[in-house]
Amino acid sequence: MAQPEWWRSAVIYQVYIRSFADGDGDGLGDIAGLRAHLDHIAALGADAIWINPWYPSPMIDAGYDVSDYRAVEPRFGTLTDAELLVREAHDRDLRVLLDIVPNHTSSEHPWFRQALASPPGSPARDRFLFRPGKGDQPPNDWRSVFGGPAWTQVADGQWYLHLFDPAQPDLNWDHPEVRADFTDTLRFWFDRGVDGFRIDVAHSLVKERGFPDVGELTWPPTRIEVEGHLVRPPWTGHPHWDRDEVHEIYREWRALADEYTPPRVFVAEAWVDDPARLSRYLRNDELHTAFNFGYLTTPWLAADMRKTIEETVAEHVAVGAPPTWVLSNHDVARHVSRYARLTQVAGRHVTDAPASLELGIRRARAAILLTLALPGGAYLYQGEELGLPEVEDLPDDVLQDPTWERSGHTARGRDGCRVPLPWSGTTPPYGFTTGTTTWLPQPHDWGPLSVEAQTGDPTSMLELYRTALHLRRTTEALGDGTFRFRDTPDTDVLAFDRDPAFTCVVNFGTTPAPLPEHGHVALSSVPLTPDGLLPDNAAVWLVR
């Protein structure tokens, strides 16, 4: 584990801990379950794991409402368990990234309890964003991401800001105690061997002074149609997203990370649609990498995908940072189900359009070869290596995402991508737990998708991932570096070269396409046709 800039090419496996594996039989994933299955991740060929929040929390928003940043939620384990996990992961050459949630705390955090017990204008309230209202109305028109107003009134008449749930009060990042406390938290975990952090909603920490109304602004900005294509409008400043002042915070964090040997790393979760704006987070004195949500939300269309890739690479090259590529995570519908839709729309999971799960699987197989062949790093979301679809028919009474309640039961939220993994067996709980139930119910047809069922089957999604990841690790051309698109006669086909002597070809169309004359097949998402053509919705790696 001596590579100083390992993150430039890394494949990082996301662990949504509640749904990965349960070690104590209560139906909720935990550190013991993760420790028991570290070999699965190592054998897959990942370089690191990123673990969603495991801190003490009321779990109003799946742990993103933190009440203590320097401890472990008892339902997941203990601090000793966490330290053992880090050591055991390092023994398998897996680095460990944690999740840090700096925009807001839990309403159960001691600071917020103290704020509620203190009068308006008190130092305790100044750590958060309390403001007077306008008569009996909130201070401004800001809306919560989860639905409804972004302000909640307390007994003395003041209002506090929460860009997410009322149980997640936003912190005041102009307050020196807030900055100092998060520096202490970073040191706490770095000193215990943690290799870095994923920063939750990294673009939201700083709010515009004066708290002006948002008005007609949308975020991300609504794309406009030009000559039949949806294009990004010119960037416009927003009062609480992607403020320029946030970069000062990340320069301080980067300086801290660089004090360690080897240096610790950061990845930004920044929903910033403009590549030029996103790249600002990746300047050499700020964060190391950022999630590429533009790629994640790009529809399965060759022209759209090429444009996203070209823009992403160009903006990252300009600041000397490696791109990252991601297909799914715990906040979006799984890509098997997104790609299953016959109608593809940028930035939206089209649930009201005809779907073919077989088509979704086929496209997902091609998509992982495309993703792993692109320059830079990649993120995998647990279960995508099994080809898991979104569970779109969870009963209403089991939904736990706060979006469901905050939207008045009009938006079902993110539970469908968070269903516990199937490990073995033919019926629920599929080896996830030694108990009989799981915190979200698993579909009854997931037996063939389990790790046990797919292991050793050369046609399975799991074995495709294992093969692709090991080839990526041993192929000199792959990982960080340069690439160039090839011109192709078919507009539904993308092809690009990586040096030395590697070509990736992806057919987004509905008919087979010819391959370049030079090179032999190293790996294909599905078998080529008998006459050597690349089938529809398929990808191939060629070496020369």
MARPAKE-397013 format. One record per residue (C-alpha): residue in three letters; x, y, z. Coordinates in steps of 0.5 Angstrom, whole numbers, plus 2048, in hexadecimal, padded with zeros to 3 digits. Layout:
AlaXYZ...
//
This chain:
Met800800800Ala8068057FFGln8038087F8Pro8038107FAGlu7FE8127F5Trp7FA80B7F5Trp7F380F7F5Arg7F58117EESer7F380B7EBAla7EF8077F1Val7E98037F0Ile7E58057F7Tyr7DF8007F9Gln7DA8047FDVal7D7800803Tyr7D0802805Ile7D17FF80CArg7CA7FE80ESer7C97FA808Phe7D07F6807Ala7D07F080CAsp7CD7EF813Gly7D27EC818Asp7CD7EC81EGly7C67EA81BAsp7C27F081CGly7C17F1815Leu7C57F7815Gly7CC7F7811Asp7D27F9816Ile7D97F9816Ala7DA7F1818Gly7D67F0812Leu7DB7F480EArg7E17F1811Ala7DE7EA80FHis7DE7EC808Leu7E47F0807Asp7E77EA803His7E17EB7FEIle7E37F27FCAla7EA7F07FCAla7E97EB7F7Leu7E57EF7F3Gly7EB7F37F2Ala7E97FA7F5Asp7EF7FE7F8Ala7EB8027FEIle7E4802801Trp7E0808803Ile7DB807809Asn7D580B809Pro7D480E810Trp7D5809816Tyr7D580F81CPro7D080F821Ser7C981281EPro7C181281FMet7C180F818Ile7BC814815Asp7C081480FAla7C480D80FGly7CA810813Tyr7CB817810Asp7C881A816Val7CE81981ASer7CE81A822Asp7D5819823Tyr7DA81981EArg7E0815822Ala7DC80F824Val7D9809821Glu7D1808821Pro7D0802826Arg7CB7FE821Phe7D27FE81CGly7D77FC821Thr7DC800826Leu7E2804824Thr7E67FE826Asp7E37FA820Ala7E480081CGlu7EB80081DLeu7EC7F981CLeu7E87FA815Val7ED7FF813Arg7F37FA815Glu7F07F4811Ala7EE7F880BHis7F57FB80BAsp7F87F380BArg7F47F2805Asp7F77F8801Leu7F07FC802Arg7F0803804Val7EA806808Leu7E780C807Leu7E180E80CAsp7DB81380BIle7DC81A80EVal7D581E80EPro7D782680FAsn7D182980DHis7CD827813Thr7CC823819Ser7C781F81CSer7C2823820Glu7C481F826His7CB821826Pro7CD82582CTrp7CE82B829Phe7C782C826Arg7C482A82DGln7C882F830Ala7C683482ALeu7BF83282CAla7C0833833Ser7C383A832Pro7C0841830Pro7C0844829Gly7C7848828Ser7CA84382DPro7D184082BAla7CE83982BArg7C983B825Asp7CF83E821Arg7D2837820Phe7CB83681BLeu7C783B817Phe7C183D81BArg7BE843818Pro7B7847819Gly7B2846815Lys7AE84B811Gly7A884C815Asp7A5845816Gln7A9842810Pro7B083F80FPro7B684480EAsn7B6843806Asp7B383E801Trp7B9839801Arg7B6831800Ser7B882B803Val7BB8267FFPhe7B7821802Gly7B1825801Gly7AD82B804Pro7B0831807Ala7B8831809Trp7B6835810Thr7B3832816Gln7B083781CVal7B2836823Ala7AE838829Asp7B183F82AGly7AF841823Gln7B6840820Trp7B783C81ATyr7BD837818Leu7BF835811His7BF82D80FLeu7C182C808Phe7BF825809Asp7BA82280EPro7B8827815Ala7BC822819Gln7C2824815Pro7C482B817Asp7C982F812Leu7CF831816Asn7D2838815Trp7D9837812Asp7DB83E813His7DB83C81APro7E383B81DGlu7E0835821Val7DD83281CArg7E3832818Ala7E883081DAsp7E382A820Phe7E3827819Thr7EB827818Asp7EB82381FThr7E681E81CLeu7EA81D816Arg7F181C81APhe7ED81781FTrp7EC813819Phe7F2814815Asp7F681281BArg7F280B81CGly7F580A815Val7EF80C810Asp7F280E809Gly7ED813808Phe7E6816807Arg7E0817803Ile7DD81D804Asp7D581E804Val7D2823800Ala7D9827800His7D682C7FCSer7D182F801Leu7D5831807Val7D5838806Lys7CE83C805Glu7CE843802Arg7CE849808Gly7C784C808Phe7C3846806Pro7C0848800Asp7BA8457FDVal7BC8407F7Gly7B68427F3Glu7B683E7ECLeu7BD83B7EDThr7BD8337EDTrp7C382F7EFPro7C682C7EBPro7C48317E5Thr7BE82E7E1Arg7C182C7DAIle7BE8307D4Glu7BD82D7CDVal7C182F7C7Glu7C082C7C1Gly7BD8267C3His7C38257C9Leu7C28277D0Val7C882B7D2Arg7CA82E7D8Pro7C98367D9Pro7CE83B7DBTrp7D083A7E3Thr7CC83F7E7Gly7CE8407EFHis7CA83D7F4Pro7C983F7FBHis7CA8387FETrp7CD8347F9Asp7D48347F7Arg7D683A7FAAsp7DE83D7F8Glu7DF83E800Val7DF836801His7E68357FEGlu7E9838804Ile7E7833808Tyr7E982D804Arg7F0831803Glu7F183080BTrp7EF82980AArg7F4827805Ala7F982A809Leu7F782680FAla7F782080AAsp7FE821808Glu80182180FTyr80081980FThr80581480CPro802812807Pro7FD818806Arg7F6817807Val7F1818801Phe7EA81B800Val7E581A7FBAla7DF81F7FAGlu7D881D7FAAla7D68247F6Trp7D08247F2Val7D38297EDAsp7D18287E6Asp7D682D7E3Pro7DC8297E2Ala7E08307E2Arg7DD8317E9Leu7DE82A7EBSer7E682A7E9Arg7E78307EETyr7E682B7F4Leu7EC8277F1Arg7F182D7F1Asn7F882A7F4Asp7F782D7FAGlu7F082B7FBLeu7EC8247FBHis7EF81E7F7Thr7E981C7F3Ala7E281D7F2Phe7DC8187F0Asn7DA8197E9Phe7D281A7EAGly7D281C7E2Tyr7D48167E0Leu7D08127E5Thr7CA8167E2Thr7CB8167DBPro7C68117D7Trp7C980B7D3Leu7CA80F7CDAla7D080F7C9Ala7D08177C7Asp7CE8197CEMet7D38147D1Arg7D98167CDLys7D881E7CFThr7D881C7D6Ile7DE8187D6Glu7E281E7D2Glu7DF8237D6Thr7E18207DCVal7E881E7DAAla7EA8257D7Glu7E88287DEHis7EC8237E2Val7F28247DEAla7F282B7DEVal7F382B7E6Gly7F78247E6Ala7F28207E9Pro7F08197E7Pro7E88187E6Thr7E48137E9Trp7DE80F7E6Val7D880C7EALeu7D28097E8Ser7CE8087EEAsn7CE80A7F5His7CA80A7FBAsp7C68107F9Val7C480E7F2Ala7C08097EFArg7C48037EDHis7C78037E6Val7C47FD7E4Ser7BD8007E5Arg7BF8067E2Tyr7C28037DBAla7BC7FE7DBArg7B88047D9Leu7B68057D1Thr7B680C7D2Gln7BC80F7D5Val7BC8167D8Ala7C281A7DAGly7C281B7E2Arg7BC8177E3His7BA8107E5Val7B480F7E0Thr7AF80A7E4Asp7A980B7E0Ala7AC8097D9Pro7AC8027D7Ala7B27FE7DASer7B67F77D8Leu7BA7F57DEGlu7BE7F07D9Leu7C07F67D5Gly7C27FA7DBIle7C67F47DDArg7C97F47D6Arg7CB7FC7D6Ala7CD7FB7DDArg7D27F67DBAla7D57FA7D5Ala7D58007DAIle7DA7FD7DFLeu7DF7FC7D9Leu7DE8037D7Thr7DF8067DELeu7E58027E0Ala7E88047D9Leu7E880B7DAPro7EE80F7DDGly7EE8107E5Gly7EA80C7EAAla7E48097EBTyr7DE8087F1Leu7DA8027F1Tyr7D48017F5Gln7D37FB7F9Gly7CF7F67F6Glu7D07F97EFGlu7D57F37EELeu7CF7EF7EFGly7CB7F27EALeu7C57F47EFPro7C07F87ECGlu7BC7FE7F0Val7B67FB7F4Glu7B17FF7F2Asp7AB7FC7F5Leu7AD7FC7FDPro7A67FD801Asp7A5804803Asp7A580280AVal7AC80080ALeu7AF806807Gln7B480A80BAsp7B780F807Pro7B581680AThr7B3818803Trp7AD814803Glu7AA818809Arg7AC81E807Ser7AA81E800Gly7A381C803His7A3815800Thr7A58177F9Ala7AC8167F8Arg7AE80F7FBGly7B58107FCArg7BB80C7FCAsp7BA806800Gly7B98027F9Cys7C18027F8Arg7C28017FFVal7BF7FA800Pro7C47F5804Leu7C97F17FFPro7C77E97FETrp7CD7E5800Ser7CB7DE7FFGly7C57D97FFThr7BF7DA7FBThr7BA7DD800Pro7BA7E3804Pro7BE7E5808Tyr7C37E2803Gly7C97E2808Phe7C97E980AThr7C77E8811Thr7C77E2816Gly7C07E4818Thr7B97E4814Thr7B87EB812Thr7BC7F180FTrp7BB7F8810Leu7B87F9809Pro7B57F3806Gln7B87EF800Pro7B57ED7FAHis7B37E57F9Asp7B67E57F2Trp7BD7E77F4Gly7C07E07F6Pro7C47DF7EFLeu7C77E67F0Ser7CA7E47F6Val7D27E47F7Glu7D27DC7F8Ala7CD7DB7F2Gln7D27E07EDThr7D97DD7F0Gly7DC7D97EAAsp7D77DA7E5Pro7DB7DD7DFThr7D47E17DDSer7D27E47E3Met7D37EC7E5Leu7D77EA7EBGlu7DD7E67E7Leu7DC7EC7E1Tyr7DE7F17E7Arg7E47EC7EAThr7E77EB7E3Ala7E67F37E1Leu7E97F57E7His7EF7F07E7Leu7F17F27E0Arg7F07F97E1Arg7F57F97E7Thr7FA7F57E2Thr7F97F97DCGlu7FE7FE7DBAla7FA8037D7Leu7F48037DCGly7F38087E2Asp7F680F7E3Gly7F88117DCThr7F78147D5Phe7F18127D0Arg7EF8147C9Phe7E88127C6Arg7E880F7BFAsp7E48117B9Thr7DF80C7B8Pro7DA80B7B2Asp7D48097B6Thr7D280F7BBAsp7CF80A7C0Val7D68077C1Leu7DC80A7C5Ala7E38087C5Phe7E980B7C8Asp7F08097C9Arg7F48087CFAsp7FC8087CFPro7FF8037CEAla7FB7FF7C9Phe7F47FF7CCThr7EE8007C9Cys7E78007CCVal7E18007C8Val7D98017CAAsn7D38007C6Phe7CD8047C8Gly7C98027C2Thr7C47FD7C0Thr7C87F97BBPro7CF7F67BBAla7D57FA7B9Pro7DC7F87B6Leu7E27F97BBPro7E97FC7B9Glu7ED7F77B4His7F37F77B9Gly7F37F47C0His7F07EE7C3Val7EB7ED7C9Ala7ED7EE7D0Leu7E67EE7D3Ser7DF7EF7D0Ser7D87F07D4Val7D57EB7CFPro7D87E67CALeu7D97E97C3Thr7D47E77BEPro7D77E17B9Asp7D97E67B4Gly7DD7EA7B9Leu7D97F07BALeu7D77F37C1Pro7D07F27C3Asp7CB7F87C5Asn7CC7FB7CBAla7D37F87CCAla7DA7F97CEVal7E17F67CCTrp7E87F77CFLeu7ED7F67C9Val7F57F67CAArg7FA7F67C4
//
